[in-house]
């Protein structure tokens, strides 16, 4: 019996290692002034660290992606390849949507600290910043105002509240590479 369990466990671990998108868990919390928000949690391994550029490359299974770490998290000297870290994030509002340049690949670019105070009541030491996700556009549902796209973290959806941004998204075609700008709250800590 023990041998059968070991084989089942080995197959399960092998299949988990072949996942094509990161495994993300989420929890809904209530933030004063915002309402219910989803806090996404990714448990990942550090693949590389570039303290000068403030970039930590993380991986989960075969998937890797860069994470720009805000200065508030320190000088990155205490993080090394092989370390396990937890990334938590709360997406805010979609700030913009446009077609990406020709030949663009899925990516996440963190631009600046956002001046949005809507996340100030989050627990722990979250940092608010803005980012641009380059992703493949899948669809927009005008009934629910939900945009679907596939980016570096796999398939995602997000509600678009702004009517001007909804109009920009309606002009996109499935398969177009797009740049979606967001505000988010972010936390990175060693596991």
C-alpha positions in Angstrom: 0.0 0.0 0.0 2.8 2.4 0.9 4.4 1.8 -2.5 1.1 2.7 -4.3 0.8 5.9 -2.2 4.4 6.9 -3.1 3.8 6.4 -6.8 0.6 8.5 -6.6 2.4 11.2 -4.7 5.3 11.2 -7.3 2.8 11.5 -10.2 0.9 14.3 -8.4 4.2 16.3 -7.8 5.3 15.8 -11.3 2.0 17.1 -12.7 2.1 20.0 -10.3 5.6 20.9 -11.6 4.4 20.9 -15.2 1.8 23.6 -14.6 1.9 26.3 -17.3 0.6 29.2 -15.1 1.4 30.1 -11.5 -0.8 28.8 -8.7 -2.5 31.7 -7.1 -4.7 31.5 -4.0 -6.9 34.3 -2.9 -8.8 35.5 0.1 -11.6 38.1 0.2 -11.2 40.9 2.9 -13.2 44.0 3.5 -11.2 47.2 3.2 -12.8 50.4 4.8 -13.9 52.7 2.0 -13.4 50.2 -0.8 -15.5 47.1 0.2 -14.6 43.5 -0.5 -11.3 43.0 -2.3 -9.4 39.9 -3.3 -5.9 39.5 -1.8 -4.0 37.1 -4.2 -1.1 35.1 -2.7 1.6 33.4 -4.6 4.2 31.2 -3.0 7.3 31.3 -5.2 11.0 30.6 -5.3 13.6 33.3 -6.0 15.4 32.5 -9.3 17.6 35.6 -9.5 18.1 38.9 -7.7 19.3 42.2 -9.2 19.6 44.6 -6.2 20.8 47.5 -8.4 17.7 47.4 -10.6 15.5 46.3 -7.6 14.3 43.3 -9.6 13.6 39.8 -8.2 13.0 37.1 -10.7 10.6 34.5 -9.2 9.5 31.1 -10.4 6.8 28.7 -9.8 7.1 25.4 -11.7 8.5 26.3 -15.1 7.0 29.8 -15.1 9.3 32.7 -14.3 8.7 36.4 -14.2 10.4 39.6 -12.9 9.0 41.5 -9.9 10.0 45.1 -9.3 10.4 45.5 -5.5 9.7 49.0 -4.0 12.5 50.5 -1.9 10.3 50.3 1.2 11.1 46.5 1.3 14.8 47.1 1.9 18.0 46.7 -0.2 17.3 43.1 -1.3 20.6 41.9 0.3 18.7 39.4 2.4 17.1 37.6 -0.5 19.0 35.0 -2.5 18.2 32.5 -5.3 16.6 29.5 -3.9 14.8 31.4 -1.1 11.0 30.9 -0.8 9.0 34.1 -0.8 5.3 35.0 -0.6 3.9 37.7 -2.9 0.6 39.2 -2.0 -1.3 41.7 -4.1 -4.6 43.4 -4.4 -5.6 44.8 -7.8 -7.1 48.2 -7.8 -8.8 49.9 -10.7 -8.0 49.7 -14.4 -6.4 53.0 -15.2 -6.0 52.6 -18.9 -6.1 50.2 -21.9 -4.4 50.4 -25.3 -2.9 48.2 -28.0 0.7 47.2 -27.3 3.5 47.8 -29.8 4.0 45.2 -32.5 5.9 42.2 -31.3 5.3 42.9 -27.6 5.5 39.9 -25.3 3.5 39.3 -22.0 5.2 41.3 -19.2 4.6 43.3 -16.1 6.2 46.7 -15.7 5.9 48.5 -12.4 6.1 52.2 -12.9 5.6 54.4 -9.9 4.1 54.6 -6.4 0.4 55.4 -6.9 -1.0 58.3 -5.0 -4.3 56.4 -4.5 -5.2 56.3 -0.8 -8.0 53.7 -1.3 -5.7 50.9 0.0 -4.6 52.6 3.2 -6.7 50.3 5.4 -5.1 47.0 4.2 -3.6 44.9 6.9 0.2 44.5 7.2 2.7 46.5 5.3 1.3 46.8 1.8 2.7 49.3 -0.7 0.5 50.9 -3.3 1.9 51.3 -6.8 0.8 51.4 -10.5 1.8 48.8 -13.1 1.2 48.0 -16.8 0.5 44.4 -17.8 1.2 43.5 -21.4 -1.1 40.6 -22.2 -3.1 38.9 -25.0 -6.6 40.2 -25.1 -9.3 37.5 -25.0 -12.6 39.3 -24.7 -14.7 42.0 -23.1 -18.2 41.3 -21.8 -20.2 44.6 -22.0 -23.0 43.1 -19.8 -20.6 42.6 -16.8 -17.8 45.0 -17.9 -15.3 42.2 -17.4 -12.2 42.1 -19.5 -10.4 38.7 -20.0 -6.7 38.5 -20.9 -3.7 36.2 -20.7 -0.6 37.7 -19.2 2.6 36.5 -17.5 0.6 35.1 -14.6 -1.8 33.3 -16.9 -5.5 33.9 -17.7 -7.0 36.8 -15.7 -10.2 38.8 -15.6 -10.9 42.2 -14.2 -13.9 44.5 -14.0 -13.6 47.8 -15.9 -15.6 50.6 -14.3 -14.6 53.6 -16.3 -16.8 54.1 -19.5 -13.9 55.7 -21.5 -11.7 52.6 -20.8 -14.6 50.3 -21.7 -14.9 52.1 -25.0 -11.1 51.7 -25.6 -11.4 47.9 -24.8 -14.4 47.4 -27.1 -12.1 48.3 -30.1 -9.8 45.4 -29.4 -9.9 42.1 -31.1 -9.2 38.7 -29.6 -5.5 37.9 -29.9 -4.4 41.6 -29.8 -1.5 42.3 -27.5 -2.7 45.0 -25.1 -1.2 47.2 -22.3 -3.5 47.4 -19.3 -2.6 49.9 -16.6 -3.6 49.1 -13.0 -3.1 50.4 -9.4 -2.4 47.7 -6.9 -1.3 47.1 -3.3 1.7 44.8 -2.9 3.5 42.9 -0.2 6.7 40.7 -0.6 8.0 38.7 2.3 10.2 35.7 2.9 8.4 32.5 3.7 
